[in-house]
Amino acid sequence: MRGNDAIHLGLMLLALAAAYLVPFELLLLAYVVLGPAHYFTEISWLHDRSYYLPHRGIAAVLAIIAVIAALIDNASWFGFAMWGALLVCAMLAATTSAIESMLLFMVAIALSAIMYSSGSSLAVIGILIPTLIHVSLFTLIFMVLGAYRSGSRVQAALVVVYLLAVATILLLPPTAEIRISSFARVGQDYFGNVGPALGRLFGVPGLVLDTRLTSLLAFVYTYHYLNWFIKADVIRWTEVPKARLAAMAAASAASTALYFYDYAFGFTFLLALSLIHILLEFPLNSLALRQLGAAMQGAVRARYVGPVASATRSRSTGTKAAKRATRSR
């Protein structure tokens, strides 16, 4: 096991242990302390790669949409903004031809109509995209892609450990007591809508932000941030001018300080910053989904189509040899 993989595993297990011991406190501290550092550094990294968009100007539009979305009170309109931005980014970054873009657009229209017919669907998707889908599902996708590209069994094992950690929290929820009650109250204000959204999605009435769900959020958020930081030597997000790195560190510290100075205004600022980084990452997420689909298709083809084609060629070769032998006789 490489040193980086060992650190990776250690941080994952540390996040899991903390999620069992202090789930309510960990969730808020991860969001407020680790979150801003992740947002600023990833936006910087995406900027150097033109946000995986054909024009950087589109990124400015996405940032404006994110700020507006942070101020929207209507859950359905918020969901429409998140869903629409994701679809547009997918069309721009993950399609390679006009036909693919048209097909994706037609599918998107159909799905949007289905969700529009059910008023709660847009609200649910708006809650889950910037929370569990972003911090858990897309993190898992990047982990799987990394393991596939590297061909590393250790990285594949890390994916399994991550899934086992999530399953462990869901099946064996912690019974940790709330040590800082104010953190639990604020966490309820910030993430309390995730429980009902999951309940509507899976048909589980009365699902709330209890210890089980709080622990899950605490783990996936903390690991999501830590996973970004430990990939510094892989994606090289630290290779920027020292002045920019210092500015990002200062901005991150100021964002955390702003929250503790005035948590209402600080949360609004962090929400807007979080949404900006999420929307700016949508093109990369869309591209990763396409690449994962291509990888799965290639694996299936190699597993099943390859042997069939080889057998067909063998039979063809055998038939030709038999015909030559018959002619020779």
URRA-V761984 format. One record per pair of residues at least 6 apart in sequence whose C-alpha atoms are under 6 Angstrom apart, sorted by sequence separation. I is the first residue (numbers start at 1). GAP is how many residues later the second one is. D is the distance in whole Angstrom. If there is no record, write none. Layout:
i & gap & d
I & GAP & D
I & GAP & D
This chain:
i & gap & d
50 & 6 & 6
95 & 6 & 6
115 & 6 & 5
199 & 6 & 6
115 & 7 & 6
259 & 7 & 4
147 & 8 & 5
199 & 8 & 5
258 & 8 & 5
69 & 9 & 6
147 & 9 & 5
91 & 10 & 5
196 & 11 & 5
195 & 12 & 5
196 & 12 & 6
195 & 13 & 4
195 & 14 & 5
192 & 17 & 6
173 & 39 & 5
53 & 40 & 6
79 & 43 & 5
79 & 44 & 5
82 & 44 & 6
76 & 46 & 5
79 & 46 & 6
76 & 47 & 4
79 & 47 & 3
75 & 48 & 5
78 & 48 & 6
124 & 73 & 5
136 & 84 & 6
135 & 86 & 6
135 & 89 & 6
20 & 154 & 5
21 & 155 & 6
25 & 158 & 6
24 & 160 & 5
93 & 190 & 5
27 & 191 & 4
23 & 192 & 5
26 & 192 & 6
30 & 192 & 6
45 & 192 & 5
94 & 192 & 6
89 & 193 & 6
90 & 193 & 6
94 & 193 & 5
89 & 194 & 5
23 & 195 & 6
19 & 196 & 5
86 & 196 & 6
90 & 196 & 5
19 & 199 & 6
19 & 200 & 5
70 & 202 & 5
16 & 203 & 6
15 & 204 & 6
67 & 205 & 5
40 & 208 & 6
66 & 209 & 5
66 & 210 & 5
63 & 213 & 5
37 & 215 & 5
36 & 216 & 5
33 & 223 & 6
32 & 224 & 6
52 & 231 & 6
39 & 238 & 6
